[in-house]
Amino acid sequence: MYKTLLTIISEQFVNRKLILRLARYEVKSSHAEKKLGLVWELINPALQIFIYWFVFGVGLRSNQDVNGVPFIFWLMVGLSAWFFINDAILRGSNSINTRLGMLMKMKFPLSVIPAYVVVSRVYQHLAMLGIVILATLLFSEVPLQITLLQLPYYFFSMVMFVFSVSLLTSTLITLVKDVYPLMQSVMRMLFYLTPILWTVDSFPKALQGLLLLNPIAYIINGYRESILYGVWFFENPTYMLYFWSFTAILFILGATLHTKFRQSFNELV
């Protein structure tokens, strides 16, 4: 098992420059025929944020604050993380399956494919996150939090979680095509089971612990605690240990299945 894990990790490190080049190409090629180009990477999330704010913030909550933070900014921070997680997982999960025709021509490890697809979504996320932080500081009364310094930790946590999921599901989807529509359904379900539009403390205490077992909740809450509430990540070491244990299990499963079956992918071309 250790050899398998080291193989996947070393493949990412050795091919890190290639991953970045392919990620940039992925972003440019996806918007090559659009006049506004990369601007659409921000327009679509902005429109979704407005709809969610209008329906859930104005319509259902009467625009009430969330623990002292205006709902619109609380929502923006949470959605900035969710948009990356959802998009990167779905694209990364289907990355190998949609590129089977390239396998015979490739001269780099297949584990690089979900990696560069995930990285390609980072550019949009960083741009959106920068706008969200700037808007929060300029247009809300939320003070500048020193815990912004820990945001790279949660960003790294998010990327590792998404890559681990993508490594596992990209292998499963390549072998069994029906897994992809299942993944789409799961992600739609997780959107409403993750504290993005609601707070955990609005549920009975008996359910709160169960809802927090969702590892995506750790990231969403971490972004909000870093930007809005000034809570350090090490203040809840048990939750942090749970998240990294869950992510490690996903990575081990993904690496094991990927290395076991990737030699047979050529037979599917």
N, C-alpha and C positions, 0 to 999 in steps of 0.2 A: 504493500500500500504506500509506504514512504517513497519508494522509487517512482510510483505513478504520480504522486503529488509533486515531487521534485521535478519530474519531467514536464508537467503542465506549467509549473511556475517558471522553470528555466526557459521554456518556449516563449512565454510572454516577455521575459527580460531580454533574451537574445534578439527578439524581433520587435522590440519596443519602438524603434524608429520606423519600421515598416508599418506597424499598427497605426502610428500617428499619420503617416502619409496616406494610408488607405482610408482612414477616418476622414481626413480633409477632402479626399476625392469623393467619398460617399456623400458628404454634405453638399459639395458643389454640383455633383451630377444629379442629385435629387431635385435641384431647383434650376437646372440649366436652361429650361425652356420657359421659365416664369419671369416676367418683366421686373417684378419686385424682388425676385430672388430670395435671399436669406431673410428678408423682412417678414416673409410669411411665417418664419419660425417663431416670430413674436406676435404677429397679428392673430393667429388662431388661438393661442393660449389666452391672449388678452380678451378676446370675444367670449371665450368660455368662462373666464373669471367674472366678467360682467354679468353673464346669465346666472351663474351660481349665486353671485352676490344679490342680484335682484330677486331671485326666487326664494333663496334660503335666508338671506340677510334681511332684506326689506320685507318680503312677504311673510315669512314664518317667524322671524325673530324681532321684527319691528326695529331692525338695525341696532339692537342692544349690544353693548360691549361684551367682550369675553375676558373675564378677569382683568378688567381695566384697559383692555386693548380694543380699539374699534374693530368691528367684525370684518370690514373689508380688508384691513391689513393682516389680521389673523388668518383670514381665508387665503390671501395672496401668498403668504409664506408657506402654508401647508400645500397649496396647489403647485407651487414652484417645485417642490420635491416630488409630488405625486406625478406630475406630467413627465418628468424624467424617468421615474421608476416604471410607469406604465408603458411608455413608448419604447424605452430601452429593452425591457423584458420581452415585449411582443416582437420587436424587430430582431433582437438577439436570439430569441427562441426559434424563429423561422429562418435564421441566417444561413445555416448550412443547407437546409432543404431547398431553398430558392437558388442556391449556387451550385447545385450538383453538376451542372454542365461544365463548370470550371475546374472540377477536381482533377481531371486528367492533365490539365495544363499548369497546375499549381506546383510551386517549388518551396512552399513553406507549410508548417504544421497546420492542421485543420483547426486547432484550438485558437488560432489567431483570428479566425472568421468571426465568431461571436464577440471576441475581444474588441476588434476594430469597429464593429457595428455598434457596440455599447459606447465606445469612446466617441463615435461620431455624434452621439446625442449630447455629449458634454458641452459642446460649444453653445448650443441653444440654451442649455440649463444655466451656464455661467452668465450669459447675457441677460437672461430673464431674472436670475437671482440678483444680479447687480442692480437692475431696474427696481426690483421689489424692495431691496434694502434702501436704495436712495429715496424712493417714494415714501417709505415708512419714516425715514429720518426727517424728510422735508415737510411732509403733509400730515403727520400725526404728532401727538404729544408724547409718544413713546421715547424715552431718553436713549442716548447712545449707550449700548451695553458692552462692557468689557468682554463679555462672553462671546462676542463676535469672533474673538481670536480662536475659539475652538471650532468654528464652523468647518474648517478643513477636515477635522476629525470626523464629523458627521457626513461630510461629502465623501471621504474615503470609505467610510462604513457603507454608505449607500452604493457606491460603485462596486465594492467587493460583494455585497449581497446580490446586486443585479447580475454581475458576471457569473457568480456561482449558480444562480437560477438559470441563466441563459446557457451555461455550459451543460447543465443537466437536461434541460428541456430541448435544446437544439439537437441533442443526440436522440432523444425519445421521438421527437417529431420527424426526424429523418428516417427513423425505422418504422414508425407508426403515424401516418399522416393525420389520423383522427385526433391526435393529441393537441394539434394547434387550435381547432375550434373550441376544444375544452379549455385551453389556456385563455382564450379570449373571454369565455364565459366566466372563468375564475377571476380574471382581472376586473371585469365589470362588477362582479359580486364584491370583491375586495374594496372597490372604491367606496361602497356604502358601509362596509364593515370596518373601515379605517377611520379614525377620528380626523377627518378632513372637513366635513360640514357640520360636525357635532363634537361635543366634548364628552370625554369618558365619564366625568362626574355627573352627567345628566342621566346615567343609568343606575339601577340598584347596585349596591356594593357587591352583591353576589355575582354580578355579570362583569364588573369592571376588570377584575383580574383576568377573566377569560378573554375579554376584548383586547387586553394588552399583550396577550400571547401572539398576536399578529406582529411579526417582526417589522413590518412597514410602519406600524405605529411608533416604534422606537425612533425611527428616522424622522417622521413627521413631527413628533413631539420634540425631538432634539433640535430641529431647525427652529421651531418656535421658541424653545427655551434659550437658544443661543442669540436670536435676533430680538426677541420681544421681552423675555422675562428674566434674563440674567441668571439662569441656573446652570451650574457646571455639570459636565457629563459624569464626573466621578462622584457626584452626590447620590447616585443610585447605582452602586456597583453590582448589585444583584441583577438588575434589569440589563445592564451592560454585558454581564457574563452570559446571561440567557441569549441575548442577541448574537453574540459572537459564537457561542456554542451552536446555535441554530444555523448560522451562516457557514461554520466550519463543516457541519454535517452535510449541508447542501453541496459544498465544494468537494468534499471527499466522494460523495455519490456521483457528482457530475464528472469529476476527473476519472474515476474508476470506469464508469460506463463509456465515457468518450474514448479513452485509450483502448478499451476492450473491443469496441465496435467500429472505430473509424477506418480500420483497414478494409472493412466490408462495404464502406460507402461507395467505393468505385463500382461495385456490382449493381448499384441502384441507378447509375447513370443511364 
